[in-house]
Amino acid sequence: MTAKKTLALILFLAAGSGLHSQSFREEQMAHVRVAKAYEEKSGIVMARLETRSLDLSSLEIFMRAFKKERKLEIWGRDSLQPQFVLLGEYRICRTSGNPGPKRKRGDLQIPEGFYHIDRFNPWSQFYLSLGINYPNRSDSLLSGTTDLGGDIFIHGACVTIGCLPMTDDRIREIYLLAVEAVNSGQEKIPVQIFPVRMQGDGYQALLDEYAGDESLLAFWRMLEEGFLYFEMNKTLPLITIDKEGRYCFY
């Protein structure tokens, strides 16, 4: 490690040295790949947070993915402030399946809907990975099957059969941000996955292409409501799932 990288890492760790959940960062950094992520990306992340006047010790993040555009956004805020600011936009290396939600094992679909990170895997066969809580209750109620599959991740490498692969280099930065958010006390990191950015010409083209599928259009209109809530407010709605599997936003 160069002297410059060493100093950046020391400053980064010092900036987030609160006692709450400190063991989570330490536990993660005990793994070689996570330590490498901190070595390579801490300076970049610290500079980005400083530019946006965000405090590492109170960082919260959420992630938003668009399948058609192959983009993953990470938004951040101070936990004491309501609004998020964009921290970074990352290209998804590869996608699989078609527009529409994942409804069964082996369909190659990337899920669509409102999720959260439910596990960290620092020894993943795809370098580093963040697990998404698919299937959620909406998926289970709307799928019509009991075998929905699972093990959907945001991960390194550039292969997928339903996950969001980011390459090893990009996942280092994404994983580090997720570790720091949990280390700062965030209990759940929201992840929103859409077929396309849900406004403008791209969205209209999608609606036109699938004009004959009323069920799918209704599903996307439901997702659109959650998308537009954030676009207008830069805050996250309270999301519940009703008995029919529909997302409800408050």
C-alpha positions in Angstrom: 0.0 0.0 0.0 1.4 3.4 -0.9 1.8 6.2 1.7 -1.0 8.1 0.1 -3.4 5.1 0.3 -2.4 4.4 3.9 -3.1 8.0 4.9 -6.5 7.9 3.1 -7.4 4.7 4.9 -6.4 6.0 8.3 -8.4 9.2 7.8 -11.4 7.2 6.5 -11.5 4.9 9.5 -10.9 7.7 12.0 -13.9 9.6 10.5 -16.2 6.7 11.3 -14.7 5.6 14.6 -18.0 5.8 16.6 -18.5 2.9 19.0 -21.9 1.8 17.5 -21.5 -1.4 15.4 -17.8 -0.8 15.2 -17.3 -4.6 15.3 -19.2 -4.9 12.0 -16.5 -3.0 10.1 -13.8 -4.8 11.9 -15.4 -8.2 11.2 -15.7 -7.4 7.5 -12.2 -6.0 7.2 -10.8 -9.3 8.6 -11.5 -10.7 5.1 -8.8 -10.0 2.5 -11.2 -8.8 -0.2 -12.9 -6.3 2.1 -9.5 -5.0 3.3 -8.5 -4.6 -0.3 -11.7 -2.6 -1.0 -10.8 -0.3 1.8 -7.3 0.1 0.6 -8.3 0.9 -2.9 -11.6 2.8 -2.4 -11.6 4.6 0.9 -10.0 7.8 -0.4 -12.5 7.9 -3.3 -15.5 7.4 -1.0 -14.3 9.9 1.6 -13.8 12.6 -1.1 -17.3 11.9 -2.4 -18.9 12.2 1.0 -17.0 15.4 1.8 -18.1 16.9 -1.5 -21.8 16.2 -0.5 -21.3 17.4 3.1 -22.1 13.9 4.5 -20.8 12.6 7.8 -19.5 9.0 7.7 -20.6 8.4 11.2 -24.2 9.0 10.4 -24.3 7.8 6.8 -27.4 6.1 5.4 -27.7 4.8 1.8 -30.2 3.3 -0.6 -29.7 1.7 -4.0 -31.8 2.0 -7.1 -31.3 -0.2 -10.2 -32.6 0.2 -13.8 -32.4 -3.0 -15.8 -32.8 -1.5 -19.3 -30.2 1.2 -18.7 -28.0 -1.2 -16.8 -27.4 1.4 -14.1 -27.2 1.1 -10.3 -27.5 4.3 -8.3 -26.4 4.7 -4.7 -28.0 7.6 -2.8 -26.8 8.8 0.6 -27.9 11.1 3.4 -27.1 12.0 6.9 -29.4 10.0 9.2 -30.6 13.3 10.8 -31.7 14.7 7.4 -34.7 13.6 5.3 -33.4 14.0 1.8 -30.9 11.8 -0.2 -28.2 13.0 -2.6 -26.7 11.0 -5.4 -23.4 9.4 -4.3 -22.6 7.5 -7.4 -23.9 5.8 -10.6 -22.4 2.4 -11.6 -22.8 0.4 -14.8 -24.3 -3.1 -14.4 -22.0 -5.3 -16.3 -24.6 -7.7 -17.7 -28.3 -8.5 -17.3 -30.5 -11.5 -18.0 -34.1 -12.2 -18.8 -36.6 -9.7 -20.0 -38.6 -6.7 -18.6 -40.8 -7.9 -15.8 -40.5 -9.3 -12.3 -39.0 -12.6 -11.3 -41.7 -15.1 -10.6 -40.1 -18.6 -10.5 -36.8 -20.4 -10.1 -34.8 -20.7 -13.3 -36.7 -18.0 -15.3 -33.4 -15.9 -15.6 -35.3 -12.8 -14.5 -33.8 -10.1 -12.4 -36.5 -9.2 -9.8 -38.4 -5.9 -9.9 -39.8 -4.3 -6.8 -38.8 -2.9 -3.4 -36.3 -4.9 -1.4 -33.4 -4.5 1.1 -29.9 -5.9 1.6 -30.2 -8.9 3.9 -26.7 -10.3 4.0 -23.0 -9.6 3.3 -20.8 -12.2 1.7 -17.1 -11.2 1.8 -16.0 -14.7 0.4 -18.4 -14.8 -2.5 -17.5 -16.9 -5.6 -18.3 -13.6 -7.3 -15.7 -11.7 -5.3 -17.9 -9.7 -2.9 -21.7 -9.8 -2.8 -24.7 -8.2 -1.1 -27.8 -10.3 -0.8 -31.2 -9.0 -1.8 -34.3 -10.3 0.2 -36.0 -11.8 -2.9 -38.6 -13.3 -2.7 -40.4 -10.8 -0.6 -44.0 -11.0 0.5 -45.2 -9.3 -2.7 -43.3 -11.8 -4.9 -44.7 -14.7 -2.9 -48.3 -13.5 -3.2 -48.1 -12.6 -6.9 -46.1 -15.4 -8.3 -48.6 -18.2 -8.3 -45.9 -20.8 -7.5 -44.1 -21.9 -4.4 -40.7 -22.3 -6.1 -39.7 -18.7 -6.6 -35.9 -19.3 -6.5 -33.6 -17.1 -4.5 -30.0 -16.1 -3.9 -30.2 -12.8 -5.8 -27.2 -10.6 -5.2 -25.4 -7.5 -6.2 -22.0 -8.9 -6.8 -18.6 -8.7 -8.5 -17.6 -10.4 -11.8 -19.6 -10.1 -15.0 -21.9 -13.1 -15.1 -25.6 -13.4 -14.1 -28.7 -15.6 -14.2 -30.8 -13.0 -12.3 -28.3 -11.0 -10.2 -26.8 -7.6 -10.7 -23.1 -8.1 -11.6 -21.0 -5.0 -11.1 -17.4 -6.2 -11.8 -14.9 -6.7 -9.0 -13.6 -3.2 -9.2 -17.1 -1.6 -8.9 -18.3 -3.9 -6.2 -15.4 -2.9 -3.9 -16.8 0.7 -3.7 -20.4 -0.4 -3.4 -19.6 -3.0 -0.7 -17.6 -0.5 1.3 -20.4 2.0 1.3 -22.8 -0.7 2.5 -20.4 -1.7 5.3 -20.1 1.9 6.4 -23.9 2.4 6.4 -24.4 -0.6 8.6 -21.5 0.4 10.8 -23.1 3.7 11.3 -26.3 2.1 12.5 -28.5 1.6 9.4 -30.5 -1.5 10.0 -31.8 -2.0 6.5 -30.4 -0.8 3.2 -33.3 -0.4 0.7 -32.9 -1.6 -2.8 -35.3 -0.6 -5.5 -35.2 -2.5 -8.9 -37.1 -1.2 -12.0 -37.4 -2.4 -15.5 -36.5 1.0 -16.8 -36.4 4.6 -15.5 -40.1 5.0 -14.9 -40.7 8.3 -16.8 -39.9 9.8 -20.2 -39.6 8.2 -23.6 -37.9 5.0 -22.4 -40.8 4.2 -20.1 -43.4 5.0 -22.6 -41.7 2.8 -25.2 -41.8 -0.1 -22.6 -45.5 0.5 -22.0 -46.2 0.5 -25.7 -44.2 -2.7 -26.3 -46.2 -4.6 -23.7 -49.6 -2.8 -24.3 -51.4 -6.2 -24.5 -50.3 -7.4 -21.1 -52.6 -5.8 -18.6 -51.3 -7.6 -15.6 -47.7 -6.5 -16.4 -48.7 -2.9 -17.1 -50.6 -2.8 -13.8 -47.5 -4.1 -12.0 -45.3 -1.4 -13.5 -47.8 1.3 -12.8 -47.6 0.2 -9.1 -43.8 0.5 -9.3 -44.1 3.8 -11.0 -45.8 5.3 -7.9 -42.9 4.4 -5.7 -40.4 5.7 -8.2 -42.2 9.0 -8.6 -42.5 9.5 -4.8 -38.7 9.5 -4.5 -38.2 11.6 -7.7 -40.4 14.3 -6.3 -39.3 14.2 -2.6 -35.8 12.7 -2.6 -37.0 10.8 0.5 -38.2 7.2 0.8 -41.9 6.4 1.4 -43.1 4.0 4.0 -43.9 0.8 2.0 -46.3 -1.9 3.0 -47.6 -4.9 1.1 -51.3 -5.6 1.1 -53.0 -9.0 1.2 -53.1 -9.2 -2.6 -49.3 -8.5 -2.9 -49.6 -4.9 -4.0 -47.1 -2.3 -2.8 -48.7 0.6 -0.9 -46.8 3.9 -0.4 -47.3 6.4 2.4 
